[in-house]
Amino acid sequence: MRYGEGLLEEILRRTDLVQLVGRRIKLDRKGRVFWGLCPFHKEKSPSFKVENERRTYHCFGCGAGGDAFKWLTETEGMSFPEAVQKLAGEAGIELPAWSAEDEARETRKKSLYEIIELAAQFYEDQLHRMRSGDAARAYLQSRGLESAACKRFRLGYAPDGNSALRDHLIAKGVALPDMIEAGLVRAADENRGARDFFYDRVMFPIADIRGRIVAFGGRGLSADAKPKYINTGETPLFSKGHLLYNFKTAREAALKGESLIVAEGYMDVIALVEAGFAGAVAPLGTALTEDQLGLLWKVSPEPILCFDGDEAGLRAAKRASLLALPHLEPGQSLRFVFLPTGEDPDSFLRSQGAEPMRAALAKAQGLADMLWAGETEGRELSTPERRAGLEAELERLVRTIRDPKIADYYRRDFAERVFKAFKQRQPYQGKPRSEGRRSNFRPNFKQSNFGRPPAPAQDVSAAVKRSLHVVNALSAAKNLNERRLLALLICSPHLIDRYSEALAWLALDDPQLDRIRRELLNLAASGKKLDKAAVENHLVRQGLGVLVERLKTHSVLQSDLRGQADEEAREALWLRTRAQLADPDTSGIGDLKAQRDQALQRYLDGGSEGDWDELQRLNGEIRSSVEADGKRDGK
């Protein structure tokens, strides 16, 4: 340790923790203690306590806590030495001088950061300004990424050949050993000279928790590129098991209330962020590690892991579940979402849109559900011995949980599931026996259900079936209409008074949106003059500020508001939306919807991929009909 305990204690003693924390969140004094809303998880009532006397903070909701040093490492992404330097400077404490080795090491790291930044700028120029980047630009456009999105994520292109970056950096005065240490150039060997690490690849910059670029991921463009994705090797600045793609931006979004979503690849993260899910991250070409799990839990108590619903996705989810078990703490867990087989977040968002994805995330499965499914799905459990084996395996999982209280809850949960699945006596289904008469029942084991194996596994993954309802086009369209209805009222408050009676009779499926509806009715009943600011302030006071902000910034709703700028047009749109919610079949597509519902039921009852394709086709026709009907109404 570079700093003695006495020095660290003196820095903490001179630091006003209330003032430090108060720079980020609002604190209210109650006696000697200050309280506020926890910045590490979403809550409506303050459970976050800060005490200057003890020099600590603690959240009774999620368990986060620590001292001033930890506060800076958790909220600002500083390393421990950086936090010490910052607080010592503010407290007027002079730190002991670094040794020559310490100074050389830090200078070396700063130099590597600068070299990697030069490389990032070079790759960006190749993508956006050079003819050599034409194929890379075409590839990214084929994946739905426009130039603005590429620039936001600082995507680039490593030119074909093996010396373009090396020659560029030499011209900038960078020494070859430094390029090699930064992971940008491969060292010379017996057969070849020093050469670029990446070539003919789309480049994804990888940043550390402070947002500094420390490495790259490269996606090969040629058909024979092997491997298709590669990352920078281990360097003094980069270890792929310790960082997450897009973590800095996602952390900022999660601390503001957004869901923290773990996808599998760079393109998935970019697609999620562009669709409005700013809290998206991904591991760096490996399965999730303990260090990455720790990063996630620093930001969100229950991050959501999003997987393809195929066998590979289920295996990845099970690995993550087993990794998490020893580290579970009260209020700290994982949730899981499975997309249809063959879909990842990128392809799902392009084919279905943001609302079905939002609905899927809202219905994410808990860790206990995932563990149960992982141990039971696809397994033959018809014999007592196999069921006993299942119970033994569940007990083995529980024993890996270090927290005794959580382990006890899991043990009870699994026991209840086993009881309901195998031990609970089923109600008698035969004819009632006449009173006073002896039964003629004789056991017939040949015809009995006892010992009969469960139905054979169906073609479609059960995990997919659990998630299928979220891609129902009707549900997604209705949710969008509910959001449109409320966004128009918030932005045009005079409609609240005018149509309060119609609004009162129109219950919304989404409970949070229906809560906004009820609050708007309360405002209408108050008799106050309503304007946009008054409506928004009231909703924020009711704890609905995040949802209101999402309604206002929703891309589709913003397009609606821009396209209906005058109040008469907005009123007409509101009436059409209300009519569609009151009678979803007013567009004349009832037959299509009936066919779609039948196709959905066939698929849920064990259909094949052909039924899934038919369902997608009908969904597309419904969307096209709804859009055409909307255009006719707008004329």
Secondary structure, 3 states (H helix, E strand, C coil): CCCCHHHHHHHHHHCCHHHHHHCCCCCEEECCEEEECCCCCCCCCCCEEEECCCCEEEECCCCCEECHHHHHHHHCCCCHHHHHHHHHHHHCCCCCCCCHHHHHHHHHHHHHHHHHHHHHHHHHHHHHHCHHHHHHHHHHHHCCCCHHHHHHCCCEEECCCCCHHHHHHHHCCCCHHHHHHCCCEECCCCCCCCEECCCCEEEEEEECCCCCEEEEEEEECCCCCCCCEEECCCCCCCCCCCCCECHHHHHHHHHCCCCCEECCCHHHHHHHHHCCCCCEEECCCCCCCHHHHHHHHHHCCCCEEEEECCHHHHHHHHHHHHHHHHHCECCECCEEEEECCCCCHHHHHHHHCHHHHHHHHHCCEEHHHHHHHHHHCCCCCCCHHHHHHHHHHHHHHHHCCCCHHHHHHHHHHHHHHHHHHHHCCCCCCCCCCCCCCCCCCCCCCCCCCCCCCCCCCCCCCHHHHHHHHHHCHHHHHHHHHHHHHHHHHHHCCHHHHHCHHHHHCCCCCCHHHHHHHHHHHHHHHHCCCCCHHHHHHHHHHCCCHHHHHHHHHCHHHHHHHHHCCCHHHHHHHHHHHHHHHHCCCCCCCHHHHHHHHHHHHHHHCCCCHHHHHHHHHHHHHHHHHHHHHHHHHHC
